[in-house]
Amino acid sequence: MNFSQIIRYKNEGIHKERIFNYVENLIVSEKVEYECIIKPYKKGKSLEQLGYYWTAVISTAREWQGLTVDEADVFLKSNCCTPIYKEIFGETYEIRKSIAKMKINEMAKYIDDCVNFLGSHGQAVPPPHYKE
């Protein structure tokens, strides 16, 4: 079982106490090793996600459909982004979330959906390049 705790400024003491209690009550044996990582929490999408989307994913859609960058972005959103339906002044509108408003997990799901959509049509998106 993994343990995760986000430490926020507003309730810093309670959050830290929960971490300390978990570690203090952790049963360590010879058969199990644990890793503790403290790092800044990323709420918004990452630059890596944006770079991969705009270079690899969009490029694949552009080459396949013969579209401009903006057209490819609209094309993928219309096929891969789950719409939200809102009623405004008695009329229902289909709205698709803007990439600018997506958080890191939403962006990851959207990219996966785009890659799967393109792959299901025989279009291979190159894998991302990771730097260490």
Secondary structure, DSSP 4 states (H G I P E B T S, - for coil): --------STTHHHHHHHHHHHHHT----TT------------BPPHHHHHHIIIIIHHHHHHHHT--HHHHHHHHHHHHSPPEEEEETTEEEEE---GGG-BHHHHHHHHHHHHHHHHHTT-PPPPPP---
